[in-house]
Every structure is written in structure tokens, then in C-alpha cells.
Amino acid sequence: ESTFRGSLTYWRCHLRLTRRTKTDLDDPTAEDAVQHDEEVRDGMLELVEKEIADGFALSFKQELPRIALRFDLWRTRLGADPPAKVPPMRIRLKPNAKSYRSKARKYPPNVRRCYWNHD
């Protein structure tokens, strides 16, 4: 649920920052549609309703479900999905770069407890 909520918060900010015309708000065409499992769709729509109840702008009530379900990136459980098709990252050091070792990070007590109790 936290993944859904975090993504919805992103879209909330995105919608506030972009100005759209009436033609931009039209329903997606058939080629833009993505087929979701019923379980994923129901969970996503439930989280959209929670977000609206939490104070999401009512002017975007019709647009939020369309945006949230437009892409096939939601999962209800993790599985053996195929690897992403992206080129491997290449890291190149600048000429004459000196190695640097950073100190251990200091985390607040509540974060440390979370890390220790995560198992």
C-alpha cells in the first residue's frame, strides 16, 4: 500500500504543477489502454478513493484513476518478472580522481530501531 500511496502523492504534485486544457483531459485512446488484473484494478481504485477522501483536489477526481491505471506498473505481490531491458550503467572516473572514503552515516534512533527490527 505504501508504494501506491507514494505514487499517488507524486501524481498529486504533478497534477498541481501542470496546467491542462480540456482536450488533454479526454479519455485515452484504445492504444493507450492497459489491461490490469481485477485484483490490481480494484486495489488501485480503492487507493484512489482513499486519496480523494484525504483531500485530493476534487477537480481531478475523474483524471486520477485514468492516470493511475494508464501504465502497467502496479503489482499486488512480487514475482519472477523478467529483467528490465535497459543498458548496463557505466561509471567512469574523472582523470586524476582521488579515492575517498566516507564516514559511517549517523541515523536517528527511530530509524536505527527500524533497521534492526526489519528482519
Phi and psi restraints in degrees (range 20) as a CNS / XPLOR table:
assign (resid 1 and name C) (resid 2 and name N)
       (resid 2 and name CA) (resid 2 and name C) 1.0 -65.2 20.0 2
assign (resid 2 and name N) (resid 2 and name CA)
       (resid 2 and name C) (resid 3 and name N) 1.0 -32.5 20.0 2
assign (resid 2 and name C) (resid 3 and name N)
       (resid 3 and name CA) (resid 3 and name C) 1.0 -65.1 20.0 2
assign (resid 3 and name N) (resid 3 and name CA)
       (resid 3 and name C) (resid 4 and name N) 1.0 -44.4 20.0 2
assign (resid 3 and name C) (resid 4 and name N)
       (resid 4 and name CA) (resid 4 and name C) 1.0 -60.5 20.0 2
assign (resid 4 and name N) (resid 4 and name CA)
       (resid 4 and name C) (resid 5 and name N) 1.0 -48.3 20.0 2
assign (resid 4 and name C) (resid 5 and name N)
       (resid 5 and name CA) (resid 5 and name C) 1.0 -62.9 20.0 2
assign (resid 5 and name N) (resid 5 and name CA)
       (resid 5 and name C) (resid 6 and name N) 1.0 -41.9 20.0 2
assign (resid 5 and name C) (resid 6 and name N)
       (resid 6 and name CA) (resid 6 and name C) 1.0 -62.5 20.0 2
assign (resid 6 and name N) (resid 6 and name CA)
       (resid 6 and name C) (resid 7 and name N) 1.0 -40.0 20.0 2
assign (resid 6 and name C) (resid 7 and name N)
       (resid 7 and name CA) (resid 7 and name C) 1.0 -68.5 20.0 2
assign (resid 7 and name N) (resid 7 and name CA)
       (resid 7 and name C) (resid 8 and name N) 1.0 -38.0 20.0 2
assign (resid 7 and name C) (resid 8 and name N)
       (resid 8 and name CA) (resid 8 and name C) 1.0 -66.9 20.0 2
assign (resid 8 and name N) (resid 8 and name CA)
       (resid 8 and name C) (resid 9 and name N) 1.0 -35.4 20.0 2
assign (resid 8 and name C) (resid 9 and name N)
       (resid 9 and name CA) (resid 9 and name C) 1.0 -64.0 20.0 2
assign (resid 9 and name N) (resid 9 and name CA)
       (resid 9 and name C) (resid 10 and name N) 1.0 -38.9 20.0 2
assign (resid 9 and name C) (resid 10 and name N)
       (resid 10 and name CA) (resid 10 and name C) 1.0 -59.6 20.0 2
assign (resid 10 and name N) (resid 10 and name CA)
       (resid 10 and name C) (resid 11 and name N) 1.0 -47.2 20.0 2
assign (resid 10 and name C) (resid 11 and name N)
       (resid 11 and name CA) (resid 11 and name C) 1.0 -66.4 20.0 2
assign (resid 11 and name N) (resid 11 and name CA)
       (resid 11 and name C) (resid 12 and name N) 1.0 -33.5 20.0 2
assign (resid 11 and name C) (resid 12 and name N)
       (resid 12 and name CA) (resid 12 and name C) 1.0 -59.0 20.0 2
assign (resid 12 and name N) (resid 12 and name CA)
       (resid 12 and name C) (resid 13 and name N) 1.0 -47.5 20.0 2
assign (resid 12 and name C) (resid 13 and name N)
       (resid 13 and name CA) (resid 13 and name C) 1.0 -65.9 20.0 2
assign (resid 13 and name N) (resid 13 and name CA)
       (resid 13 and name C) (resid 14 and name N) 1.0 -40.8 20.0 2
assign (resid 13 and name C) (resid 14 and name N)
       (resid 14 and name CA) (resid 14 and name C) 1.0 -62.1 20.0 2
assign (resid 14 and name N) (resid 14 and name CA)
       (resid 14 and name C) (resid 15 and name N) 1.0 -44.0 20.0 2
assign (resid 14 and name C) (resid 15 and name N)
       (resid 15 and name CA) (resid 15 and name C) 1.0 -67.6 20.0 2
assign (resid 15 and name N) (resid 15 and name CA)
       (resid 15 and name C) (resid 16 and name N) 1.0 -32.9 20.0 2
assign (resid 15 and name C) (resid 16 and name N)
       (resid 16 and name CA) (resid 16 and name C) 1.0 -69.4 20.0 2
assign (resid 16 and name N) (resid 16 and name CA)
       (resid 16 and name C) (resid 17 and name N) 1.0 -32.4 20.0 2
assign (resid 16 and name C) (resid 17 and name N)
       (resid 17 and name CA) (resid 17 and name C) 1.0 -85.2 20.0 2
assign (resid 17 and name N) (resid 17 and name CA)
       (resid 17 and name C) (resid 18 and name N) 1.0 -21.3 20.0 2
assign (resid 17 and name C) (resid 18 and name N)
       (resid 18 and name CA) (resid 18 and name C) 1.0 -102.0 20.0 2
assign (resid 18 and name N) (resid 18 and name CA)
       (resid 18 and name C) (resid 19 and name N) 1.0 140.6 20.0 2
assign (resid 18 and name C) (resid 19 and name N)
       (resid 19 and name CA) (resid 19 and name C) 1.0 -103.7 20.0 2
assign (resid 19 and name N) (resid 19 and name CA)
       (resid 19 and name C) (resid 20 and name N) 1.0 130.9 20.0 2
assign (resid 19 and name C) (resid 20 and name N)
       (resid 20 and name CA) (resid 20 and name C) 1.0 -123.5 20.0 2
assign (resid 20 and name N) (resid 20 and name CA)
       (resid 20 and name C) (resid 21 and name N) 1.0 151.6 20.0 2
assign (resid 20 and name C) (resid 21 and name N)
       (resid 21 and name CA) (resid 21 and name C) 1.0 -96.2 20.0 2
assign (resid 21 and name N) (resid 21 and name CA)
       (resid 21 and name C) (resid 22 and name N) 1.0 172.6 20.0 2
assign (resid 21 and name C) (resid 22 and name N)
       (resid 22 and name CA) (resid 22 and name C) 1.0 -61.5 20.0 2
assign (resid 22 and name N) (resid 22 and name CA)
       (resid 22 and name C) (resid 23 and name N) 1.0 -37.4 20.0 2
assign (resid 22 and name C) (resid 23 and name N)
       (resid 23 and name CA) (resid 23 and name C) 1.0 -67.2 20.0 2
assign (resid 23 and name N) (resid 23 and name CA)
       (resid 23 and name C) (resid 24 and name N) 1.0 -29.7 20.0 2
assign (resid 23 and name C) (resid 24 and name N)
       (resid 24 and name CA) (resid 24 and name C) 1.0 -69.1 20.0 2
assign (resid 24 and name N) (resid 24 and name CA)
       (resid 24 and name C) (resid 25 and name N) 1.0 -25.1 20.0 2
assign (resid 24 and name C) (resid 25 and name N)
       (resid 25 and name CA) (resid 25 and name C) 1.0 -88.1 20.0 2
assign (resid 25 and name N) (resid 25 and name CA)
       (resid 25 and name C) (resid 26 and name N) 1.0 -0.9 20.0 2
assign (resid 25 and name C) (resid 26 and name N)
       (resid 26 and name CA) (resid 26 and name C) 1.0 -61.7 20.0 2
assign (resid 26 and name N) (resid 26 and name CA)
       (resid 26 and name C) (resid 27 and name N) 1.0 156.9 20.0 2
assign (resid 26 and name C) (resid 27 and name N)
       (resid 27 and name CA) (resid 27 and name C) 1.0 -62.5 20.0 2
assign (resid 27 and name N) (resid 27 and name CA)
       (resid 27 and name C) (resid 28 and name N) 1.0 150.8 20.0 2
assign (resid 27 and name C) (resid 28 and name N)
       (resid 28 and name CA) (resid 28 and name C) 1.0 -67.5 20.0 2
assign (resid 28 and name N) (resid 28 and name CA)
       (resid 28 and name C) (resid 29 and name N) 1.0 154.7 20.0 2
assign (resid 28 and name C) (resid 29 and name N)
       (resid 29 and name CA) (resid 29 and name C) 1.0 -77.2 20.0 2
assign (resid 29 and name N) (resid 29 and name CA)
       (resid 29 and name C) (resid 30 and name N) 1.0 172.0 20.0 2
assign (resid 29 and name C) (resid 30 and name N)
       (resid 30 and name CA) (resid 30 and name C) 1.0 -60.8 20.0 2
assign (resid 30 and name N) (resid 30 and name CA)
       (resid 30 and name C) (resid 31 and name N) 1.0 -34.5 20.0 2
assign (resid 30 and name C) (resid 31 and name N)
       (resid 31 and name CA) (resid 31 and name C) 1.0 -72.0 20.0 2
assign (resid 31 and name N) (resid 31 and name CA)
       (resid 31 and name C) (resid 32 and name N) 1.0 -18.9 20.0 2
assign (resid 31 and name C) (resid 32 and name N)
       (resid 32 and name CA) (resid 32 and name C) 1.0 -84.6 20.0 2
assign (resid 32 and name N) (resid 32 and name CA)
       (resid 32 and name C) (resid 33 and name N) 1.0 -14.0 20.0 2
assign (resid 32 and name C) (resid 33 and name N)
       (resid 33 and name CA) (resid 33 and name C) 1.0 -71.6 20.0 2
assign (resid 33 and name N) (resid 33 and name CA)
       (resid 33 and name C) (resid 34 and name N) 1.0 146.2 20.0 2
assign (resid 33 and name C) (resid 34 and name N)
       (resid 34 and name CA) (resid 34 and name C) 1.0 -124.7 20.0 2
assign (resid 34 and name N) (resid 34 and name CA)
       (resid 34 and name C) (resid 35 and name N) 1.0 137.4 20.0 2
assign (resid 34 and name C) (resid 35 and name N)
       (resid 35 and name CA) (resid 35 and name C) 1.0 -89.2 20.0 2
assign (resid 35 and name N) (resid 35 and name CA)
       (resid 35 and name C) (resid 36 and name N) 1.0 125.1 20.0 2
assign (resid 35 and name C) (resid 36 and name N)
       (resid 36 and name CA) (resid 36 and name C) 1.0 -112.4 20.0 2
assign (resid 36 and name N) (resid 36 and name CA)
       (resid 36 and name C) (resid 37 and name N) 1.0 152.8 20.0 2
assign (resid 36 and name C) (resid 37 and name N)
       (resid 37 and name CA) (resid 37 and name C) 1.0 -62.4 20.0 2
assign (resid 37 and name N) (resid 37 and name CA)
       (resid 37 and name C) (resid 38 and name N) 1.0 152.2 20.0 2
assign (resid 37 and name C) (resid 38 and name N)
       (resid 38 and name CA) (resid 38 and name C) 1.0 -60.4 20.0 2
assign (resid 38 and name N) (resid 38 and name CA)
       (resid 38 and name C) (resid 39 and name N) 1.0 -38.8 20.0 2
assign (resid 38 and name C) (resid 39 and name N)
       (resid 39 and name CA) (resid 39 and name C) 1.0 -63.7 20.0 2
assign (resid 39 and name N) (resid 39 and name CA)
       (resid 39 and name C) (resid 40 and name N) 1.0 -42.4 20.0 2
assign (resid 39 and name C) (resid 40 and name N)
       (resid 40 and name CA) (resid 40 and name C) 1.0 -66.8 20.0 2
assign (resid 40 and name N) (resid 40 and name CA)
       (resid 40 and name C) (resid 41 and name N) 1.0 -45.1 20.0 2
assign (resid 40 and name C) (resid 41 and name N)
       (resid 41 and name CA) (resid 41 and name C) 1.0 -62.0 20.0 2
assign (resid 41 and name N) (resid 41 and name CA)
       (resid 41 and name C) (resid 42 and name N) 1.0 -45.6 20.0 2
assign (resid 41 and name C) (resid 42 and name N)
       (resid 42 and name CA) (resid 42 and name C) 1.0 -62.6 20.0 2
assign (resid 42 and name N) (resid 42 and name CA)
       (resid 42 and name C) (resid 43 and name N) 1.0 -43.4 20.0 2
assign (resid 42 and name C) (resid 43 and name N)
       (resid 43 and name CA) (resid 43 and name C) 1.0 -63.9 20.0 2
assign (resid 43 and name N) (resid 43 and name CA)
       (resid 43 and name C) (resid 44 and name N) 1.0 -40.3 20.0 2
assign (resid 43 and name C) (resid 44 and name N)
       (resid 44 and name CA) (resid 44 and name C) 1.0 -66.9 20.0 2
assign (resid 44 and name N) (resid 44 and name CA)
       (resid 44 and name C) (resid 45 and name N) 1.0 -44.2 20.0 2
assign (resid 44 and name C) (resid 45 and name N)
       (resid 45 and name CA) (resid 45 and name C) 1.0 -66.3 20.0 2
assign (resid 45 and name N) (resid 45 and name CA)
       (resid 45 and name C) (resid 46 and name N) 1.0 -34.0 20.0 2
assign (resid 45 and name C) (resid 46 and name N)
       (resid 46 and name CA) (resid 46 and name C) 1.0 -64.3 20.0 2
assign (resid 46 and name N) (resid 46 and name CA)
       (resid 46 and name C) (resid 47 and name N) 1.0 -42.4 20.0 2
assign (resid 46 and name C) (resid 47 and name N)
       (resid 47 and name CA) (resid 47 and name C) 1.0 -68.9 20.0 2
assign (resid 47 and name N) (resid 47 and name CA)
       (resid 47 and name C) (resid 48 and name N) 1.0 -32.6 20.0 2
assign (resid 47 and name C) (resid 48 and name N)
       (resid 48 and name CA) (resid 48 and name C) 1.0 -63.1 20.0 2
assign (resid 48 and name N) (resid 48 and name CA)
       (resid 48 and name C) (resid 49 and name N) 1.0 -43.8 20.0 2
assign (resid 48 and name C) (resid 49 and name N)
       (resid 49 and name CA) (resid 49 and name C) 1.0 -63.1 20.0 2
assign (resid 49 and name N) (resid 49 and name CA)
       (resid 49 and name C) (resid 50 and name N) 1.0 -40.0 20.0 2
assign (resid 49 and name C) (resid 50 and name N)
       (resid 50 and name CA) (resid 50 and name C) 1.0 -62.9 20.0 2
assign (resid 50 and name N) (resid 50 and name CA)
       (resid 50 and name C) (resid 51 and name N) 1.0 -41.1 20.0 2
assign (resid 50 and name C) (resid 51 and name N)
       (resid 51 and name CA) (resid 51 and name C) 1.0 -64.2 20.0 2
assign (resid 51 and name N) (resid 51 and name CA)
       (resid 51 and name C) (resid 52 and name N) 1.0 -40.2 20.0 2
assign (resid 51 and name C) (resid 52 and name N)
       (resid 52 and name CA) (resid 52 and name C) 1.0 -65.7 20.0 2
assign (resid 52 and name N) (resid 52 and name CA)
       (resid 52 and name C) (resid 53 and name N) 1.0 -40.0 20.0 2
assign (resid 52 and name C) (resid 53 and name N)
       (resid 53 and name CA) (resid 53 and name C) 1.0 -66.3 20.0 2
assign (resid 53 and name N) (resid 53 and name CA)
       (resid 53 and name C) (resid 54 and name N) 1.0 -27.8 20.0 2
assign (resid 53 and name C) (resid 54 and name N)
       (resid 54 and name CA) (resid 54 and name C) 1.0 -81.8 20.0 2
assign (resid 54 and name N) (resid 54 and name CA)
       (resid 54 and name C) (resid 55 and name N) 1.0 2.2 20.0 2
assign (resid 54 and name C) (resid 55 and name N)
       (resid 55 and name CA) (resid 55 and name C) 1.0 113.1 20.0 2
assign (resid 55 and name N) (resid 55 and name CA)
       (resid 55 and name C) (resid 56 and name N) 1.0 15.0 20.0 2
assign (resid 55 and name C) (resid 56 and name N)
       (resid 56 and name CA) (resid 56 and name C) 1.0 -62.8 20.0 2
assign (resid 56 and name N) (resid 56 and name CA)
       (resid 56 and name C) (resid 57 and name N) 1.0 145.9 20.0 2
assign (resid 56 and name C) (resid 57 and name N)
       (resid 57 and name CA) (resid 57 and name C) 1.0 -59.3 20.0 2
assign (resid 57 and name N) (resid 57 and name CA)
       (resid 57 and name C) (resid 58 and name N) 1.0 123.3 20.0 2
assign (resid 57 and name C) (resid 58 and name N)
       (resid 58 and name CA) (resid 58 and name C) 1.0 -65.0 20.0 2
assign (resid 58 and name N) (resid 58 and name CA)
       (resid 58 and name C) (resid 59 and name N) 1.0 -22.4 20.0 2
assign (resid 58 and name C) (resid 59 and name N)
       (resid 59 and name CA) (resid 59 and name C) 1.0 -66.2 20.0 2
assign (resid 59 and name N) (resid 59 and name CA)
       (resid 59 and name C) (resid 60 and name N) 1.0 -20.7 20.0 2
assign (resid 59 and name C) (resid 60 and name N)
       (resid 60 and name CA) (resid 60 and name C) 1.0 -104.5 20.0 2
assign (resid 60 and name N) (resid 60 and name CA)
       (resid 60 and name C) (resid 61 and name N) 1.0 13.7 20.0 2
assign (resid 60 and name C) (resid 61 and name N)
       (resid 61 and name CA) (resid 61 and name C) 1.0 -59.3 20.0 2
assign (resid 61 and name N) (resid 61 and name CA)
       (resid 61 and name C) (resid 62 and name N) 1.0 -37.9 20.0 2
assign (resid 61 and name C) (resid 62 and name N)
       (resid 62 and name CA) (resid 62 and name C) 1.0 -76.6 20.0 2
assign (resid 62 and name N) (resid 62 and name CA)
       (resid 62 and name C) (resid 63 and name N) 1.0 -30.3 20.0 2
assign (resid 62 and name C) (resid 63 and name N)
       (resid 63 and name CA) (resid 63 and name C) 1.0 -82.4 20.0 2
assign (resid 63 and name N) (resid 63 and name CA)
       (resid 63 and name C) (resid 64 and name N) 1.0 -32.2 20.0 2
assign (resid 63 and name C) (resid 64 and name N)
       (resid 64 and name CA) (resid 64 and name C) 1.0 -59.9 20.0 2
assign (resid 64 and name N) (resid 64 and name CA)
       (resid 64 and name C) (resid 65 and name N) 1.0 -49.1 20.0 2
assign (resid 64 and name C) (resid 65 and name N)
       (resid 65 and name CA) (resid 65 and name C) 1.0 -61.5 20.0 2
assign (resid 65 and name N) (resid 65 and name CA)
       (resid 65 and name C) (resid 66 and name N) 1.0 -37.1 20.0 2
assign (resid 65 and name C) (resid 66 and name N)
       (resid 66 and name CA) (resid 66 and name C) 1.0 -63.2 20.0 2
assign (resid 66 and name N) (resid 66 and name CA)
       (resid 66 and name C) (resid 67 and name N) 1.0 -43.1 20.0 2
assign (resid 66 and name C) (resid 67 and name N)
       (resid 67 and name CA) (resid 67 and name C) 1.0 -69.1 20.0 2
assign (resid 67 and name N) (resid 67 and name CA)
       (resid 67 and name C) (resid 68 and name N) 1.0 -42.8 20.0 2
assign (resid 67 and name C) (resid 68 and name N)
       (resid 68 and name CA) (resid 68 and name C) 1.0 -64.4 20.0 2
assign (resid 68 and name N) (resid 68 and name CA)
       (resid 68 and name C) (resid 69 and name N) 1.0 -33.1 20.0 2
assign (resid 68 and name C) (resid 69 and name N)
       (resid 69 and name CA) (resid 69 and name C) 1.0 -98.6 20.0 2
assign (resid 69 and name N) (resid 69 and name CA)
       (resid 69 and name C) (resid 70 and name N) 1.0 3.5 20.0 2
assign (resid 69 and name C) (resid 70 and name N)
       (resid 70 and name CA) (resid 70 and name C) 1.0 -69.6 20.0 2
assign (resid 70 and name N) (resid 70 and name CA)
       (resid 70 and name C) (resid 71 and name N) 1.0 -32.3 20.0 2
assign (resid 70 and name C) (resid 71 and name N)
       (resid 71 and name CA) (resid 71 and name C) 1.0 -113.3 20.0 2
assign (resid 71 and name N) (resid 71 and name CA)
       (resid 71 and name C) (resid 72 and name N) 1.0 148.0 20.0 2
assign (resid 71 and name C) (resid 72 and name N)
       (resid 72 and name CA) (resid 72 and name C) 1.0 -90.4 20.0 2
assign (resid 72 and name N) (resid 72 and name CA)
       (resid 72 and name C) (resid 73 and name N) 1.0 76.4 20.0 2
assign (resid 72 and name C) (resid 73 and name N)
       (resid 73 and name CA) (resid 73 and name C) 1.0 -129.3 20.0 2
assign (resid 73 and name N) (resid 73 and name CA)
       (resid 73 and name C) (resid 74 and name N) 1.0 4.0 20.0 2
assign (resid 73 and name C) (resid 74 and name N)
       (resid 74 and name CA) (resid 74 and name C) 1.0 -94.9 20.0 2
assign (resid 74 and name N) (resid 74 and name CA)
       (resid 74 and name C) (resid 75 and name N) 1.0 141.5 20.0 2
assign (resid 74 and name C) (resid 75 and name N)
       (resid 75 and name CA) (resid 75 and name C) 1.0 -135.8 20.0 2
assign (resid 75 and name N) (resid 75 and name CA)
       (resid 75 and name C) (resid 76 and name N) 1.0 145.8 20.0 2
assign (resid 75 and name C) (resid 76 and name N)
       (resid 76 and name CA) (resid 76 and name C) 1.0 -96.3 20.0 2
assign (resid 76 and name N) (resid 76 and name CA)
       (resid 76 and name C) (resid 77 and name N) 1.0 -20.0 20.0 2
assign (resid 76 and name C) (resid 77 and name N)
       (resid 77 and name CA) (resid 77 and name C) 1.0 -152.2 20.0 2
assign (resid 77 and name N) (resid 77 and name CA)
       (resid 77 and name C) (resid 78 and name N) 1.0 154.4 20.0 2
assign (resid 77 and name C) (resid 78 and name N)
       (resid 78 and name CA) (resid 78 and name C) 1.0 -85.0 20.0 2
assign (resid 78 and name N) (resid 78 and name CA)
       (resid 78 and name C) (resid 79 and name N) 1.0 145.3 20.0 2
assign (resid 78 and name C) (resid 79 and name N)
       (resid 79 and name CA) (resid 79 and name C) 1.0 -146.3 20.0 2
assign (resid 79 and name N) (resid 79 and name CA)
       (resid 79 and name C) (resid 80 and name N) 1.0 -163.7 20.0 2
assign (resid 79 and name C) (resid 80 and name N)
       (resid 80 and name CA) (resid 80 and name C) 1.0 -90.5 20.0 2
assign (resid 80 and name N) (resid 80 and name CA)
       (resid 80 and name C) (resid 81 and name N) 1.0 65.9 20.0 2
assign (resid 80 and name C) (resid 81 and name N)
       (resid 81 and name CA) (resid 81 and name C) 1.0 -72.1 20.0 2
assign (resid 81 and name N) (resid 81 and name CA)
       (resid 81 and name C) (resid 82 and name N) 1.0 152.7 20.0 2
assign (resid 81 and name C) (resid 82 and name N)
       (resid 82 and name CA) (resid 82 and name C) 1.0 -66.8 20.0 2
assign (resid 82 and name N) (resid 82 and name CA)
       (resid 82 and name C) (resid 83 and name N) 1.0 154.8 20.0 2
assign (resid 82 and name C) (resid 83 and name N)
       (resid 83 and name CA) (resid 83 and name C) 1.0 -66.1 20.0 2
assign (resid 83 and name N) (resid 83 and name CA)
       (resid 83 and name C) (resid 84 and name N) 1.0 156.0 20.0 2
assign (resid 83 and name C) (resid 84 and name N)
       (resid 84 and name CA) (resid 84 and name C) 1.0 -67.7 20.0 2
assign (resid 84 and name N) (resid 84 and name CA)
       (resid 84 and name C) (resid 85 and name N) 1.0 143.8 20.0 2
assign (resid 84 and name C) (resid 85 and name N)
       (resid 85 and name CA) (resid 85 and name C) 1.0 -93.6 20.0 2
assign (resid 85 and name N) (resid 85 and name CA)
       (resid 85 and name C) (resid 86 and name N) 1.0 80.4 20.0 2
assign (resid 85 and name C) (resid 86 and name N)
       (resid 86 and name CA) (resid 86 and name C) 1.0 -131.9 20.0 2
assign (resid 86 and name N) (resid 86 and name CA)
       (resid 86 and name C) (resid 87 and name N) 1.0 148.5 20.0 2
assign (resid 86 and name C) (resid 87 and name N)
       (resid 87 and name CA) (resid 87 and name C) 1.0 -68.9 20.0 2
assign (resid 87 and name N) (resid 87 and name CA)
       (resid 87 and name C) (resid 88 and name N) 1.0 148.3 20.0 2
assign (resid 87 and name C) (resid 88 and name N)
       (resid 88 and name CA) (resid 88 and name C) 1.0 -64.0 20.0 2
assign (resid 88 and name N) (resid 88 and name CA)
       (resid 88 and name C) (resid 89 and name N) 1.0 146.4 20.0 2
assign (resid 88 and name C) (resid 89 and name N)
       (resid 89 and name CA) (resid 89 and name C) 1.0 -75.4 20.0 2
assign (resid 89 and name N) (resid 89 and name CA)
       (resid 89 and name C) (resid 90 and name N) 1.0 136.1 20.0 2
assign (resid 89 and name C) (resid 90 and name N)
       (resid 90 and name CA) (resid 90 and name C) 1.0 -114.2 20.0 2
assign (resid 90 and name N) (resid 90 and name CA)
       (resid 90 and name C) (resid 91 and name N) 1.0 128.7 20.0 2
assign (resid 90 and name C) (resid 91 and name N)
       (resid 91 and name CA) (resid 91 and name C) 1.0 -112.6 20.0 2
assign (resid 91 and name N) (resid 91 and name CA)
       (resid 91 and name C) (resid 92 and name N) 1.0 126.5 20.0 2
assign (resid 91 and name C) (resid 92 and name N)
       (resid 92 and name CA) (resid 92 and name C) 1.0 -119.7 20.0 2
assign (resid 92 and name N) (resid 92 and name CA)
       (resid 92 and name C) (resid 93 and name N) 1.0 131.5 20.0 2
assign (resid 92 and name C) (resid 93 and name N)
       (resid 93 and name CA) (resid 93 and name C) 1.0 -83.3 20.0 2
assign (resid 93 and name N) (resid 93 and name CA)
       (resid 93 and name C) (resid 94 and name N) 1.0 147.2 20.0 2
assign (resid 93 and name C) (resid 94 and name N)
       (resid 94 and name CA) (resid 94 and name C) 1.0 -69.1 20.0 2
assign (resid 94 and name N) (resid 94 and name CA)
       (resid 94 and name C) (resid 95 and name N) 1.0 152.5 20.0 2
assign (resid 94 and name C) (resid 95 and name N)
       (resid 95 and name CA) (resid 95 and name C) 1.0 -60.3 20.0 2
assign (resid 95 and name N) (resid 95 and name CA)
       (resid 95 and name C) (resid 96 and name N) 1.0 141.1 20.0 2
assign (resid 95 and name C) (resid 96 and name N)
       (resid 96 and name CA) (resid 96 and name C) 1.0 64.4 20.0 2
assign (resid 96 and name N) (resid 96 and name CA)
       (resid 96 and name C) (resid 97 and name N) 1.0 24.2 20.0 2
assign (resid 96 and name C) (resid 97 and name N)
       (resid 97 and name CA) (resid 97 and name C) 1.0 -72.2 20.0 2
assign (resid 97 and name N) (resid 97 and name CA)
       (resid 97 and name C) (resid 98 and name N) 1.0 139.1 20.0 2
assign (resid 97 and name C) (resid 98 and name N)
       (resid 98 and name CA) (resid 98 and name C) 1.0 -102.9 20.0 2
assign (resid 98 and name N) (resid 98 and name CA)
       (resid 98 and name C) (resid 99 and name N) 1.0 139.3 20.0 2
assign (resid 98 and name C) (resid 99 and name N)
       (resid 99 and name CA) (resid 99 and name C) 1.0 -68.9 20.0 2
assign (resid 99 and name N) (resid 99 and name CA)
       (resid 99 and name C) (resid 100 and name N) 1.0 149.7 20.0 2
assign (resid 99 and name C) (resid 100 and name N)
       (resid 100 and name CA) (resid 100 and name C) 1.0 -138.7 20.0 2
assign (resid 100 and name N) (resid 100 and name CA)
       (resid 100 and name C) (resid 101 and name N) 1.0 132.9 20.0 2
assign (resid 100 and name C) (resid 101 and name N)
       (resid 101 and name CA) (resid 101 and name C) 1.0 -112.4 20.0 2
assign (resid 101 and name N) (resid 101 and name CA)
       (resid 101 and name C) (resid 102 and name N) 1.0 121.6 20.0 2
assign (resid 101 and name C) (resid 102 and name N)
       (resid 102 and name CA) (resid 102 and name C) 1.0 -88.5 20.0 2
assign (resid 102 and name N) (resid 102 and name CA)
       (resid 102 and name C) (resid 103 and name N) 1.0 158.1 20.0 2
assign (resid 102 and name C) (resid 103 and name N)
       (resid 103 and name CA) (resid 103 and name C) 1.0 -74.7 20.0 2
assign (resid 103 and name N) (resid 103 and name CA)
       (resid 103 and name C) (resid 104 and name N) 1.0 161.0 20.0 2
assign (resid 103 and name C) (resid 104 and name N)
       (resid 104 and name CA) (resid 104 and name C) 1.0 -63.6 20.0 2
assign (resid 104 and name N) (resid 104 and name CA)
       (resid 104 and name C) (resid 105 and name N) 1.0 142.6 20.0 2
assign (resid 104 and name C) (resid 105 and name N)
       (resid 105 and name CA) (resid 105 and name C) 1.0 -76.0 20.0 2
assign (resid 105 and name N) (resid 105 and name CA)
       (resid 105 and name C) (resid 106 and name N) 1.0 145.1 20.0 2
assign (resid 105 and name C) (resid 106 and name N)
       (resid 106 and name CA) (resid 106 and name C) 1.0 -102.8 20.0 2
assign (resid 106 and name N) (resid 106 and name CA)
       (resid 106 and name C) (resid 107 and name N) 1.0 117.3 20.0 2
assign (resid 106 and name C) (resid 107 and name N)
       (resid 107 and name CA) (resid 107 and name C) 1.0 -102.2 20.0 2
assign (resid 107 and name N) (resid 107 and name CA)
       (resid 107 and name C) (resid 108 and name N) 1.0 151.4 20.0 2
assign (resid 107 and name C) (resid 108 and name N)
       (resid 108 and name CA) (resid 108 and name C) 1.0 -63.3 20.0 2
assign (resid 108 and name N) (resid 108 and name CA)
       (resid 108 and name C) (resid 109 and name N) 1.0 156.7 20.0 2
assign (resid 108 and name C) (resid 109 and name N)
       (resid 109 and name CA) (resid 109 and name C) 1.0 -56.5 20.0 2
assign (resid 109 and name N) (resid 109 and name CA)
       (resid 109 and name C) (resid 110 and name N) 1.0 -39.6 20.0 2
assign (resid 109 and name C) (resid 110 and name N)
       (resid 110 and name CA) (resid 110 and name C) 1.0 -66.5 20.0 2
assign (resid 110 and name N) (resid 110 and name CA)
       (resid 110 and name C) (resid 111 and name N) 1.0 -33.9 20.0 2
assign (resid 110 and name C) (resid 111 and name N)
       (resid 111 and name CA) (resid 111 and name C) 1.0 -71.2 20.0 2
assign (resid 111 and name N) (resid 111 and name CA)
       (resid 111 and name C) (resid 112 and name N) 1.0 -40.6 20.0 2
assign (resid 111 and name C) (resid 112 and name N)
       (resid 112 and name CA) (resid 112 and name C) 1.0 -60.9 20.0 2
assign (resid 112 and name N) (resid 112 and name CA)
       (resid 112 and name C) (resid 113 and name N) 1.0 -43.5 20.0 2
assign (resid 112 and name C) (resid 113 and name N)
       (resid 113 and name CA) (resid 113 and name C) 1.0 -61.2 20.0 2
assign (resid 113 and name N) (resid 113 and name CA)
       (resid 113 and name C) (resid 114 and name N) 1.0 -39.7 20.0 2
assign (resid 113 and name C) (resid 114 and name N)
       (resid 114 and name CA) (resid 114 and name C) 1.0 -62.2 20.0 2
assign (resid 114 and name N) (resid 114 and name CA)
       (resid 114 and name C) (resid 115 and name N) 1.0 -44.1 20.0 2
assign (resid 114 and name C) (resid 115 and name N)
       (resid 115 and name CA) (resid 115 and name C) 1.0 -63.5 20.0 2
assign (resid 115 and name N) (resid 115 and name CA)
       (resid 115 and name C) (resid 116 and name N) 1.0 -41.9 20.0 2
assign (resid 115 and name C) (resid 116 and name N)
       (resid 116 and name CA) (resid 116 and name C) 1.0 -69.1 20.0 2
assign (resid 116 and name N) (resid 116 and name CA)
       (resid 116 and name C) (resid 117 and name N) 1.0 -34.9 20.0 2
assign (resid 116 and name C) (resid 117 and name N)
       (resid 117 and name CA) (resid 117 and name C) 1.0 -92.7 20.0 2
assign (resid 117 and name N) (resid 117 and name CA)
       (resid 117 and name C) (resid 118 and name N) 1.0 8.4 20.0 2
assign (resid 117 and name C) (resid 118 and name N)
       (resid 118 and name CA) (resid 118 and name C) 1.0 -70.7 20.0 2
assign (resid 118 and name N) (resid 118 and name CA)
       (resid 118 and name C) (resid 119 and name N) 1.0 -25.8 20.0 2
